[in-house]
Structure formats: structure tokens, C-alpha cells
Amino acid sequence: NRIHNMTVAFANTLTAHGFEVSRAPYFDTLIVDVTTSKHGSHLTPESVRAECEANGCNIRILDAKRVGISFGEAITKADTIALLKGFNIIVNPDIVGVHYLA
């Protein structure tokens, strides 16, 4: 399923950059601790939401450390790359692993 593959690819990218992603079973929704990344230690849920919104994406603040992200049927590869920018992650859309975002 395209949405689940995009969710998994997004979670794997966050994990590779040091973010803690909820290990609970998920299909299209993730919970991310934004304070756990080695190069995102200055991030807060508010700063991540503001950056995601500046890139045209919406996320939910869950508490002082975590945000929730849900992937819908309309999400695109460009949307997912914009979401990653909110976490200070810039990806090359041509690299291995990001093909699941298509």
C-alpha cells in the first residue's frame, strides 16, 4: 500500500537521523519525539510545527516532546520531503529509500 510505504520510509528517515519514532504498530500515523535527534536537539514540537506549516504541512503537537503525523491518501512525495524539512532533514529525492515516497 502506497500510504503505508510512505509512512515507513518517512519513519526510517527520521530514525536514521536520530529521532525516536513510536514503535507501536502504525499504518499511516507516527508519533515522533522531536527532542531526540543529535542534530535536532534544539527542536521543540512548536518549532517543528511552525517549520512544517511554513512548508505547507500540518502536524499535531501531542506534548512537550512529541508530535503526531498522519499520512492521508492525498499526500505526495513533495509533501513528505516538505515534512522532513520541518525536522531539519534535507533529502535527495533520487536516493535509495525515498523511492517509496512516490
C-alpha positions in Angstrom: 0.0 0.0 0.0 1.4 3.4 -1.1 0.4 5.2 2.1 1.9 2.7 4.5 5.1 2.5 2.4 5.4 6.3 2.6 4.9 6.2 6.3 7.5 3.5 6.8 10.0 5.4 4.5 9.4 8.6 6.5 9.8 6.8 9.8 13.0 5.2 8.6 14.4 8.5 7.5 13.6 10.1 10.9 15.2 7.1 12.7 18.3 7.3 10.6 18.6 11.0 11.7 18.4 10.1 15.3 14.7 10.8 16.0 12.8 8.4 18.2 9.7 7.2 16.4 7.0 5.3 18.2 7.4 1.6 17.8 3.7 0.9 18.3 2.1 -0.7 15.2 1.2 2.0 12.7 -0.3 2.2 9.3 -0.4 5.8 8.4 0.3 7.7 11.7 3.5 8.3 13.5 4.4 9.7 16.9 7.9 11.4 16.9 10.0 12.7 19.8 11.5 15.8 18.3 14.0 16.3 21.1 15.9 13.1 20.4 17.9 13.8 17.2 21.6 14.5 17.6 21.3 17.4 15.1 17.9 18.4 16.1 18.5 18.9 19.9 17.2 22.4 19.7 13.9 21.4 18.2 10.6 21.7 20.0 7.2 20.5 18.9 6.3 24.1 18.3 9.4 24.8 16.2 8.8 21.6 14.1 5.1 22.5 13.6 6.0 26.1 12.6 8.5 24.8 10.0 6.2 22.2 8.7 3.4 24.8 8.3 5.8 27.1 6.5 6.3 24.2 4.1 2.6 23.7 3.7 2.2 20.7 6.0 0.2 20.2 9.2 1.2 18.2 12.2 -0.2 17.9 15.8 1.6 18.7 19.0 1.0 15.9 21.5 3.1 17.1 24.4 6.3 18.9 25.3 8.4 16.5 23.3 6.2 14.7 20.7 4.3 15.4 17.6 1.9 13.3 15.6 1.9 13.0 11.9 -0.8 11.3 9.8 -0.4 10.4 6.1 -3.6 10.7 4.0 -4.4 9.4 0.6 -3.6 12.8 -1.0 0.0 13.0 0.4 2.7 13.3 -2.3 6.4 12.7 -2.4 6.8 16.5 -2.4 4.7 16.8 0.8 6.8 14.2 2.5 10.0 15.9 1.6 8.5 19.2 2.9 7.6 17.4 6.2 11.2 16.2 6.6 12.4 19.9 6.2 10.4 20.6 9.4 12.7 18.2 11.2 15.8 19.9 9.6 16.3 16.9 7.3 17.0 17.7 3.6 16.9 14.6 1.4 17.8 14.0 -2.2 14.6 12.5 -3.7 16.7 10.3 -6.0 18.4 8.4 -3.2 17.6 4.8 -2.3 14.7 4.5 0.1 12.9 7.7 -0.9 11.5 5.9 -4.0 8.8 4.6 -1.6 7.6 8.2 -1.3 6.4 8.2 -4.9 
